[in-house]
Amino acid sequence: MNTHQEKTFAVVVIGGGLAGLTAAAHLAQRGIAPIVLEASSLWPGGRLSGGDPDSFDYQGRQWSFAPDHGVHAVWGGYHNMRAMLTDQLKIELRESNGEEWINRWRREIRVIEAGKSVQNSWIPAPFHYLQLLFRLGFWRTITPFDFLSLPGFLFSVLWTVGLDPIREKIALDGLEMKEYFRGWTPNLRATFHGLGVNLLAAPAESISLTAFIAAIRFYTMLRRDAWRLQFFTGNSHDHLIAPLIKRIEAHGGKVLYGATALKLERETHAWRVIVEDAPKRGLRSLRAQEVILGVNPAAAQRLLDHSPDTPTDGLKFPASVRSIAIRLWFSRQPRPGASSGMMTGDFQIDNFFWLHQLYDEFHEWREQGGSAVEVHIYGPEKLVDQPDQNLLITALNELQLAFPELRGHFVYGVVRRNSRTHSVFRVPTADSLHLVTPWTGITACGDWIGYDTPAFWMERAVTTGIAAANRVLVEAGQAPFPLIEPSPPEPLAHGLSKIVGVIRRGFRPIIGGLRYLRRKKDKRVGV
């Protein structure tokens, strides 16, 4: 095994996903040229990476389409990401024409456009979902029995606006999302279970109560315009990852492919990064004045545990899950409707995105009367473990239940398995890894990292990436990049949160007293 000569750099970014590349691009823009270590030899970008094209023959010609590990939406609250995309990278986004909720309840299929209805509701947040009651189609999705859920629904809404898990650092480990729906009827519970699964991209049993509350606060409950979806006009690699890398390299930075950080060693005023260099089949080391850690939880824990100077005793790292992205091509188009939506209730697929409406590269396929859809499956494990052929048949059958006009028009399908790298969101607490780490000269960023922002997923990755770059810039005596603060709750939601907060504070002495009496009782009986 070869050991190559050590080099010294101002900043080494470990991880070429969205967070790491965002940090590197902002540093490079200010003249601090970083080195980015990307474990993949071919496709950087983490969960936004590309891959070999999906190709098939149809009607005498070969068709080829760039893949995705999953279509991603830019939501209304993605302020920092949208600013980076439009202002710095000059990337065009496509406005969503609505989002359908397709609920399968036993043998019944119920469809309603919910996205625009909620976003354009004249009822203020947090009660804007009640606008659906004024849609004729909504009455076909519920039964009179569902109105028994109204007290439970109102309690859940007040609970949501009055509890800010991320700001208060409340994880409540062990309490699952299902606790949120106590008192709801099975039909409504199944529908909103689907909302949680889609927002958090994880099986329902993996989603904690506080993660769900934090997610619906950020994505929809506190503001009507939070549910404003935009999409890239093509695959994530070509329309986000590649432009970020181009920007890094244009300002003197560099991305090393096939480079996996194995260990960190602390020196007097720097860190020594031991790297496995896959292309050269050997080890190399780099000296870095600053290290930015931008990898998934499992990779971060593995690296830190293998490094003698970065003990992780007492730190909690989120679990990770796998997911499935399936693409289906048809020789005809579905009924007119929204370009995306959720599949809830008894469906096993969790959402859908009509690629011929969203991505420019599907234009010719659309012009010839064809359509293409991507659906996602977020678990459970026994479903994800099924063979590709079984998953393909499941997706095809369920999609044709929702869109029966596509029966007999299937052309081609492909299953893409995403490895266990998507973090199960856990509300960051004092024992989580935060942007400011316990180790001098190491900063962390990513969609699971603790930081003072309510944001999720891509917005959290971008926000923490910019914040990580800012920390290095301040150390170098430069001005930080501005970060856009999240939009405040609408007035009614804000007022209700204050009222619920007062009630919660009033109950604290009572709850504390009950806990004290319980501890005394346990001590008396020797528990």
C-alpha positions in Angstrom: 0.0 0.0 0.0 1.4 3.4 -1.0 1.5 6.5 1.2 1.6 9.6 -0.9 3.2 12.9 0.2 1.3 15.0 2.6 -0.1 18.4 1.5 -1.4 21.4 3.5 -4.7 23.2 2.7 -6.6 26.0 4.3 -9.8 23.9 4.4 -10.6 20.3 3.7 -14.3 19.5 3.2 -15.1 15.8 3.9 -18.2 14.9 1.8 -19.4 16.0 -1.6 -23.1 16.1 -0.9 -25.2 19.2 -1.0 -24.0 20.5 2.4 -20.3 20.0 1.8 -20.5 21.4 -1.8 -22.4 24.4 -0.5 -19.8 25.2 2.1 -17.0 24.7 -0.4 -18.6 26.9 -3.1 -19.1 29.8 -0.6 -15.5 29.5 0.6 -14.1 29.4 -2.9 -16.1 32.5 -3.8 -14.3 34.4 -1.1 -10.8 33.2 -2.2 -10.4 30.3 0.3 -9.9 27.4 -2.2 -11.1 24.2 -0.5 -10.3 20.6 -1.2 -13.5 18.4 -1.2 -13.1 14.7 -0.5 -15.8 12.7 -2.3 -16.0 9.0 -1.7 -17.7 8.2 -5.0 -15.3 7.8 -8.0 -17.9 8.8 -10.5 -21.0 10.5 -9.1 -20.6 13.2 -6.4 -23.7 14.7 -4.7 -24.7 12.1 -2.1 -28.5 11.6 -2.3 -28.5 14.1 -5.2 -25.9 12.2 -7.2 -26.4 11.1 -10.8 -25.8 7.7 -12.4 -25.8 5.7 -15.6 -28.7 6.6 -17.9 -32.0 4.6 -18.1 -32.1 3.4 -21.7 -34.6 1.3 -23.6 -35.8 0.6 -27.1 -39.3 1.6 -28.2 -40.8 1.9 -31.7 -37.5 1.4 -33.5 -35.4 3.8 -31.6 -33.4 3.9 -28.4 -34.5 6.3 -25.6 -32.2 7.4 -22.9 -32.9 9.5 -19.7 -30.6 10.7 -16.9 -31.6 9.1 -13.6 -32.3 10.6 -10.1 -32.1 9.0 -6.7 -35.4 10.8 -6.2 -37.1 13.9 -7.4 -36.8 16.7 -4.9 -39.0 19.7 -4.4 -38.0 23.2 -3.3 -40.6 24.2 -0.7 -41.8 27.7 0.3 -39.5 27.9 3.3 -36.4 27.0 1.4 -35.2 30.6 1.4 -31.4 30.1 1.6 -31.5 27.3 -1.0 -33.6 29.3 -3.4 -31.3 32.3 -3.0 -28.3 30.2 -3.8 -30.0 28.6 -6.8 -31.4 31.7 -8.4 -29.0 34.4 -7.4 -25.6 32.6 -7.5 -26.1 29.5 -9.7 -28.7 31.1 -12.0 -30.7 27.9 -11.9 -34.3 28.0 -13.2 -37.1 26.4 -11.2 -40.5 25.2 -12.4 -43.6 26.2 -10.4 -45.8 23.3 -9.3 -49.3 23.3 -10.7 -50.7 21.6 -7.6 -50.3 18.4 -5.5 -52.9 15.7 -5.4 -53.7 13.5 -2.4 -54.7 10.1 -3.7 -56.0 8.0 -0.8 -56.7 4.3 -1.1 -59.1 3.2 1.7 -59.8 -0.5 1.2 -61.3 -0.7 -2.3 -62.0 3.0 -2.7 -59.7 5.4 -4.5 -60.3 9.1 -3.5 -58.5 12.0 -5.2 -58.3 15.7 -4.3 -56.0 18.5 -5.2 -54.7 19.7 -1.8 -51.5 21.7 -2.5 -53.0 24.8 -4.1 -56.1 24.6 -2.0 -54.1 24.8 1.2 -51.7 27.3 -0.1 -54.4 29.7 -1.4 -56.8 29.1 1.6 -58.6 32.2 2.8 -58.6 30.7 6.3 -55.4 31.7 8.1 -52.8 29.3 9.5 -52.9 27.1 11.4 -56.5 26.2 10.4 -56.0 26.6 6.7 -56.5 22.9 6.1 -60.2 23.5 6.9 -60.4 25.1 3.5 -60.6 21.6 2.1 -64.1 21.4 3.5 -65.2 23.8 0.9 -64.0 21.6 -2.0 -66.6 19.3 -3.4 -64.1 16.5 -4.0 -63.1 16.5 -0.3 -66.5 15.2 0.7 -65.9 12.1 -1.4 -62.7 11.4 0.7 -64.4 11.4 4.1 -67.4 10.0 5.9 -69.6 11.5 8.6 -67.7 9.3 11.1 -64.6 11.3 10.3 -66.1 14.4 12.0 -65.5 12.7 15.3 -61.8 13.5 14.7 -62.5 17.2 15.0 -61.6 17.5 18.7 -58.5 15.4 18.2 -57.5 17.4 15.1 -57.9 20.8 16.9 -55.9 19.5 19.9 -53.1 18.3 17.5 -53.1 21.7 15.8 -52.7 23.6 19.1 -50.1 21.1 20.2 -48.2 21.8 17.0 -48.2 25.6 17.2 -47.4 25.6 20.9 -44.4 23.2 20.8 -41.2 24.1 18.9 -39.1 20.9 19.3 -36.1 22.2 17.5 -35.9 25.5 19.3 -36.6 23.9 22.6 -34.3 20.9 21.9 -37.0 18.3 22.8 -36.5 14.9 21.2 -38.8 12.8 23.3 -37.1 9.6 22.1 -39.4 6.6 22.2 -42.6 8.5 21.3 -43.7 7.7 17.7 -45.6 9.8 15.2 -48.7 7.7 15.9 -49.1 9.5 19.2 -50.0 12.6 17.3 -53.2 11.0 15.9 -54.9 9.8 19.1 -58.6 10.5 18.8 -58.5 10.6 15.0 -60.6 8.2 12.9 -58.7 5.6 10.9 -59.4 7.2 7.6 -57.9 10.6 8.5 -55.1 9.0 10.5 -54.0 7.0 7.5 -54.1 10.1 5.3 -51.9 12.2 7.6 -49.7 9.3 8.3 -48.9 9.5 4.6 -48.1 13.2 5.0 -45.6 12.4 7.7 -44.0 9.6 5.6 -43.6 11.9 2.6 -42.3 14.9 4.6 -39.7 12.8 6.4 -39.0 10.2 3.7 -39.0 7.4 6.2 -41.3 4.5 7.3 -44.0 5.6 9.7 -42.6 3.5 12.5 -39.2 5.2 12.2 -40.7 8.8 12.6 -40.7 10.2 16.1 -43.5 12.4 17.5 -41.3 15.5 17.8 -39.8 15.0 14.3 -43.2 15.0 12.8 -44.3 18.1 14.8 -41.2 19.9 13.7 -41.7 18.9 10.1 -45.3 20.0 9.8 -44.5 23.2 11.6 -41.8 24.0 9.0 -43.5 22.7 5.9 -47.1 23.7 6.3 -48.7 24.4 9.6 -47.5 27.9 10.5 -47.8 29.6 7.1 -50.0 29.0 4.1 -47.2 30.0 1.6 -44.9 27.4 3.2 -46.6 24.9 0.9 -45.3 26.4 -2.3 -43.5 23.8 -4.4 -41.0 24.4 -7.2 -39.0 21.8 -9.1 -35.8 21.6 -11.0 -36.3 21.4 -14.8 -34.1 18.3 -14.9 -32.2 15.8 -12.8 -30.6 16.9 -9.6 -27.0 16.1 -10.7 -27.0 18.2 -13.8 -29.1 21.0 -12.4 -27.6 21.4 -8.9 -24.5 19.2 -8.1 -22.6 19.9 -11.4 -23.1 23.7 -11.2 -21.9 23.7 -7.6 -18.7 21.8 -8.5 -18.2 24.0 -11.5 -18.4 27.1 -9.3 -15.9 25.5 -6.8 -13.4 24.7 -9.5 -13.8 28.1 -11.2 -12.6 29.7 -8.0 -9.6 27.5 -7.5 -11.1 24.7 -5.4 -10.9 21.0 -6.2 -13.0 17.9 -5.8 -11.0 14.6 -5.2 -13.1 11.7 -6.4 -12.8 8.3 -4.9 -11.3 9.8 -1.7 -12.6 8.5 1.6 -11.5 10.1 4.9 -10.4 7.3 7.2 -9.0 9.1 10.2 -8.4 12.5 11.7 -5.2 13.3 13.7 -4.8 16.5 15.6 -1.5 18.4 15.2 -0.4 21.6 16.9 -2.3 24.0 14.7 -3.9 21.7 12.1 -5.6 18.4 11.4 -4.0 15.6 9.5 -6.6 13.8 7.3 -5.8 10.2 6.4 -7.5 9.4 3.1 -8.0 6.2 1.1 -7.4 7.2 -2.5 -9.4 4.7 -4.6 -8.1 5.7 -8.0 -4.4 5.3 -6.9 -5.2 2.4 -4.6 -3.3 3.8 -1.7 -3.3 6.1 1.2 -2.5 9.8 1.3 -2.6 12.4 3.9 -3.6 16.1 3.8 -2.9 18.7 6.4 -5.8 21.1 6.9 -6.1 24.2 9.1 -9.9 23.7 9.1 -12.0 20.6 8.5 -15.7 20.8 7.5 -17.5 17.5 8.0 -20.4 17.1 5.6 -21.3 13.4 5.5 -24.2 11.3 6.6 -24.6 10.2 10.3 -23.1 6.7 9.9 -20.1 8.0 8.0 -19.5 10.8 10.5 -19.7 8.4 13.4 -17.4 5.9 11.7 -14.8 8.5 10.9 -14.9 10.2 14.4 -14.7 6.8 16.2 -11.7 5.8 14.2 -9.9 9.0 15.1 -8.2 9.1 18.5 -8.6 12.9 18.9 -12.4 13.0 18.3 -14.1 10.9 21.0 -17.9 10.6 20.5 -18.8 9.3 24.0 -22.2 10.6 24.9 -23.1 11.8 21.4 -26.2 10.4 19.7 -26.2 9.9 15.9 -29.5 9.5 14.0 -30.3 6.2 12.4 -30.5 5.9 8.6 -33.0 4.2 6.2 -33.1 2.9 2.7 -35.6 4.0 0.0 -36.7 3.0 -3.5 -37.2 5.2 -6.5 -39.1 3.6 -9.4 -39.6 5.1 -12.9 -42.4 3.9 -15.2 -42.8 4.9 -18.9 -46.2 4.8 -20.7 -47.3 5.2 -24.3 -50.2 7.5 -23.3 -50.7 10.4 -20.8 -52.8 10.3 -17.7 -55.9 12.4 -17.1 -55.3 16.2 -16.6 -54.2 16.9 -13.1 -51.3 18.0 -10.8 -47.7 17.2 -11.7 -47.1 15.5 -8.3 -48.8 14.2 -5.2 -49.0 11.8 -2.3 -50.3 8.3 -2.2 -51.8 7.6 1.2 -53.9 5.1 3.1 -53.5 1.5 1.8 -51.1 2.3 -1.0 -47.6 0.9 -0.6 -46.0 3.6 -2.9 -45.8 6.9 -1.2 -45.8 9.6 -3.9 -45.6 10.3 -7.6 -44.0 12.9 -9.9 -45.0 13.2 -13.6 -41.6 13.6 -15.2 -43.0 14.5 -18.6 -44.5 17.6 -17.0 -41.5 18.5 -14.8 -38.3 17.7 -16.7 -37.3 19.2 -20.0 -35.5 16.1 -21.3 -38.9 14.3 -21.4 -40.2 16.9 -23.9 -39.9 14.7 -27.0 -41.4 11.7 -25.2 -44.3 13.9 -24.2 -44.7 15.3 -27.7 -45.1 11.7 -29.0 -48.0 11.2 -26.6 -46.1 9.4 -23.9 -45.8 9.9 -20.2 -43.3 9.0 -17.4 -43.7 8.9 -13.7 -41.4 8.5 -10.7 -42.7 7.0 -7.5 -41.0 6.5 -4.1 -41.2 3.8 -1.5 -40.0 4.7 2.0 -40.4 1.3 3.6 -41.0 -0.7 5.8 -38.0 -2.9 5.6 -39.9 -6.0 4.5 -41.2 -4.1 1.5 -37.9 -2.5 0.6 -36.3 -6.0 0.8 -38.5 -7.4 -2.0 -36.9 -8.2 -5.4 -36.9 -5.5 -8.1 -39.4 -7.3 -10.2 -41.9 -7.4 -7.3 -41.4 -3.8 -6.5 -41.9 -2.9 -10.1 -45.2 -4.9 -10.3 -46.4 -3.3 -7.1 -45.7 0.2 -8.3 -47.3 -0.4 -11.7 -50.4 -2.0 -10.3 -51.0 0.7 -7.7 -50.3 3.5 -10.1 -52.9 2.0 -12.5 -55.4 1.8 -9.7 -55.0 5.6 -9.3 -54.8 6.3 -13.0 -56.8 3.5 -14.7 -56.5 5.2 -18.1 -52.9 4.0 -18.3 -53.8 0.3 -18.3 -52.3 -1.5 -21.3 -49.9 1.3 -22.1 -46.9 0.3 -20.0 -43.6 0.6 -21.9 -40.6 0.3 -19.5 -39.7 0.5 -15.8 -36.6 0.7 -13.7 -36.0 0.3 -10.0 -33.3 2.4 -8.3 -32.3 1.4 -4.7 -31.0 4.1 -2.5 -28.5 2.8 0.1 -29.0 3.3 3.8 -27.7 6.9 3.9 -30.9 8.9 4.4 -31.0 10.0 8.0 -34.1 9.5 10.2 -34.6 13.0 11.5 -34.0 13.3 15.2 -34.5 16.7 16.8 -31.0 17.8 17.7 -30.4 18.0 21.5 -27.4 18.8 23.6 -26.0 15.3 23.0 -26.3 15.7 19.1 -23.5 16.7 16.8 -23.8 20.4 16.1 -22.3 22.8 13.6 -19.9 23.9 16.3 -18.3 20.6 17.3 -16.5 19.8 20.5 -13.2 19.8 18.6 -11.2 22.9 17.6 -10.9 23.3 13.9 -13.8 21.0 13.0 -17.2 22.3 11.8 -20.1 20.1 10.8 -22.9 20.6 8.3 -25.7 18.6 6.9 -29.4 18.0 7.0 -29.1 16.2 10.4 -26.8 18.6 12.2 -27.8 20.7 15.1 -28.1 24.4 14.3 -30.5 27.2 15.2 -32.9 26.8 12.2 -36.3 25.0 11.9 -35.3 24.0 8.3 -35.4 20.4 7.0 -33.5 18.4 4.3 -32.1 20.4 1.4 -32.7 23.8 3.1 -31.1 22.6 6.3 -28.1 21.2 4.3 -27.7 24.5 2.5 -28.2 26.7 5.6 -25.7 24.7 7.7 -23.3 24.6 4.7 -23.3 28.4 4.4 -23.0 28.7 8.2 -20.0 26.3 8.2 -18.3 28.4 5.6 -19.1 31.6 7.6 -17.4 30.1 10.6 -14.2 29.6 8.6 -14.5 33.1 7.0 -14.9 34.8 10.4 -11.8 32.9 11.7 -9.9 34.3 8.6 -11.1 37.8 9.3 -13.7 38.0 6.5 -17.3 39.0 6.6 -19.8 36.1 6.6 -22.4 35.5 4.0 -25.9 36.7 5.1 -28.3 34.0 6.0 -32.0 34.5 5.4 -34.1 34.0 8.5 -37.2 31.8 8.3 -40.5 33.6 7.7 -42.4 34.2 11.0 -45.7 32.4 11.7 -48.9 34.0 10.5 -50.5 36.3 13.2 -53.1 33.8 14.3 -50.6 30.9 14.6 -48.2 33.2 16.4 -50.9 34.3 18.9 -52.1 30.7 19.5 -48.5 29.6 20.2 -48.2 32.3 22.9 -51.4 31.2 24.5 -50.4 27.5 24.5 -47.0 28.5 25.8 -48.6 30.2 28.8 -50.7 27.1 29.4 -47.7 24.8 29.2 -45.7 27.0 31.6 -48.7 26.9 34.0 -48.7 23.1 34.0 -45.0 22.7 34.6 -45.1 23.0 38.4 -48.0 20.5 38.5 -46.1 18.1 36.3 -42.9 18.7 38.3 -44.8 18.0 41.6 -46.2 14.8 40.2 -42.8 13.6 39.1 -41.4 14.5 42.6 -44.2 12.4 44.3 -43.6 9.6 41.9 -39.8 9.5 42.7 -40.6 9.6 46.4 -43.0 6.7 46.0 -40.5 4.7 44.0 -37.8 5.3 46.6 -40.2 4.1 49.4 -40.9 0.8 47.6 -37.3 0.4 46.6 -37.7 0.8 42.9 
